[in-house]
Amino acid sequence: MSEEKHHHFFNHHKKDEEQPAGEYGYSETEVVTATGEGEYERYKKEEKEHKHKQHLGEAGAIAAGAFALYEKHEAKKDPEHAHRHKITEEVAAAAAVGAGGYVFHEHHEKKKDHKDAEEASGEKKHHHLFG
């Protein structure tokens, strides 16, 4: 009964079995590049992901800001429920500010990955007057 197999959702880690290693101790899936091409591709991929997240954050900020403006309008239009609309407006405005902060963060992550990709590729840095 001790050899009974248990099936779990997260059973991809096998503790009892060791992974076979190649001649130099590396598994077959490990790739080492001396030129840094893999590193460049990884930075470019991360830069693209941060750009995508930045655009999603921008869309969220716009949507939350538009909803806050709508609720502000509703508070003026519906004085009977003005307090509820004012609270909803403030929550939406806070969400818009939070989304703006997320966009700011992703923008700087994208810039950092772009810089790292340039360094990994060995490209010459350009010195600009403003930036």
NORZI-V126810 format. One record per residue. N is the residue number from 0. RES is the residue in one letter. NEAR is the number of other C-alpha atoms within 8 Angstrom. D_LAST is the distance of its C-alpha to the last C-alpha in Angstrom with 1 decimal. Layout:
# NORZI-V126810
n=N res=RES near=NEAR d_last=D_LAST
n=N res=RES near=NEAR d_last=D_LAST
This chain:
# NORZI-V126810
n=0 res=M near=3 d_last=68.4
n=1 res=S near=3 d_last=65.7
n=2 res=E near=4 d_last=64.5
n=3 res=E near=5 d_last=63.9
n=4 res=K near=4 d_last=60.5
n=5 res=H near=4 d_last=58.3
n=6 res=H near=5 d_last=56.0
n=7 res=H near=5 d_last=52.8
n=8 res=F near=4 d_last=49.8
n=9 res=F near=5 d_last=47.6
n=10 res=N near=7 d_last=49.8
n=11 res=H near=4 d_last=47.3
n=12 res=H near=5 d_last=47.3
n=13 res=K near=7 d_last=50.5
n=14 res=K near=5 d_last=51.4
n=15 res=D near=4 d_last=54.6
n=16 res=E near=5 d_last=53.6
n=17 res=E near=6 d_last=51.3
n=18 res=Q near=5 d_last=48.9
n=19 res=P near=5 d_last=50.2
n=20 res=A near=9 d_last=48.0
n=21 res=G near=8 d_last=47.7
n=22 res=E near=5 d_last=48.9
n=23 res=Y near=5 d_last=46.0
n=24 res=G near=6 d_last=45.7
n=25 res=Y near=8 d_last=43.0
n=26 res=S near=9 d_last=43.7
n=27 res=E near=7 d_last=43.6
n=28 res=T near=4 d_last=40.5
n=29 res=E near=6 d_last=38.3
n=30 res=V near=5 d_last=36.3
n=31 res=V near=4 d_last=34.7
n=32 res=T near=7 d_last=32.4
n=33 res=A near=4 d_last=31.7
n=34 res=T near=4 d_last=28.9
n=35 res=G near=9 d_last=26.7
n=36 res=E near=9 d_last=27.0
n=37 res=G near=7 d_last=28.1
n=38 res=E near=9 d_last=25.2
n=39 res=Y near=13 d_last=22.8
n=40 res=E near=9 d_last=24.8
n=41 res=R near=8 d_last=24.9
n=42 res=Y near=12 d_last=21.1
n=43 res=K near=11 d_last=20.8
n=44 res=K near=8 d_last=23.7
n=45 res=E near=10 d_last=22.1
n=46 res=E near=13 d_last=18.9
n=47 res=K near=9 d_last=21.2
n=48 res=E near=8 d_last=23.2
n=49 res=H near=12 d_last=20.3
n=50 res=K near=11 d_last=19.3
n=51 res=H near=8 d_last=23.0
n=52 res=K near=10 d_last=23.3
n=53 res=Q near=13 d_last=20.3
n=54 res=H near=9 d_last=22.2
n=55 res=L near=8 d_last=25.4
n=56 res=G near=12 d_last=24.1
n=57 res=E near=11 d_last=22.8
n=58 res=A near=8 d_last=26.4
n=59 res=G near=10 d_last=27.9
n=60 res=A near=14 d_last=26.1
n=61 res=I near=9 d_last=27.1
n=62 res=A near=9 d_last=30.6
n=63 res=A near=12 d_last=31.0
n=64 res=G near=11 d_last=29.8
n=65 res=A near=8 d_last=32.2
n=66 res=F near=10 d_last=35.0
n=67 res=A near=14 d_last=34.4
n=68 res=L near=9 d_last=34.7
n=69 res=Y near=9 d_last=37.8
n=70 res=E near=12 d_last=39.4
n=71 res=K near=11 d_last=38.7
n=72 res=H near=8 d_last=40.6
n=73 res=E near=10 d_last=43.3
n=74 res=A near=14 d_last=43.8
n=75 res=K near=8 d_last=44.6
n=76 res=K near=6 d_last=46.7
n=77 res=D near=8 d_last=48.7
n=78 res=P near=7 d_last=49.6
n=79 res=E near=4 d_last=52.1
n=80 res=H near=8 d_last=49.3
n=81 res=A near=11 d_last=46.6
n=82 res=H near=7 d_last=46.1
n=83 res=R near=8 d_last=45.5
n=84 res=H near=12 d_last=43.0
n=85 res=K near=11 d_last=41.1
n=86 res=I near=8 d_last=40.9
n=87 res=T near=10 d_last=39.7
n=88 res=E near=14 d_last=37.1
n=89 res=E near=9 d_last=35.7
n=90 res=V near=9 d_last=35.7
n=91 res=A near=12 d_last=33.8
n=92 res=A near=11 d_last=31.3
n=93 res=A near=8 d_last=30.8
n=94 res=A near=10 d_last=30.4
n=95 res=A near=14 d_last=27.7
n=96 res=V near=9 d_last=25.8
n=97 res=G near=9 d_last=26.3
n=98 res=A near=12 d_last=25.1
n=99 res=G near=11 d_last=21.9
n=100 res=G near=8 d_last=21.4
n=101 res=Y near=10 d_last=22.1
n=102 res=V near=13 d_last=19.6
n=103 res=F near=9 d_last=16.9
n=104 res=H near=8 d_last=18.2
n=105 res=E near=12 d_last=18.4
n=106 res=H near=11 d_last=14.9
n=107 res=H near=8 d_last=13.6
n=108 res=E near=10 d_last=16.4
n=109 res=K near=13 d_last=15.4
n=110 res=K near=9 d_last=11.9
n=111 res=K near=8 d_last=13.8
n=112 res=D near=12 d_last=16.4
n=113 res=H near=11 d_last=14.2
n=114 res=K near=8 d_last=12.9
n=115 res=D near=10 d_last=16.6
n=116 res=A near=13 d_last=17.9
n=117 res=E near=12 d_last=15.9
n=118 res=E near=8 d_last=17.3
n=119 res=A near=11 d_last=20.7
n=120 res=S near=9 d_last=20.9
n=121 res=G near=6 d_last=20.1
n=122 res=E near=7 d_last=17.6
n=123 res=K near=5 d_last=15.8
n=124 res=K near=5 d_last=12.2
n=125 res=H near=4 d_last=10.1
n=126 res=H near=5 d_last=7.9
n=127 res=H near=5 d_last=5.7
n=128 res=L near=4 d_last=6.2
n=129 res=F near=3 d_last=3.8
n=130 res=G near=4 d_last=0.0
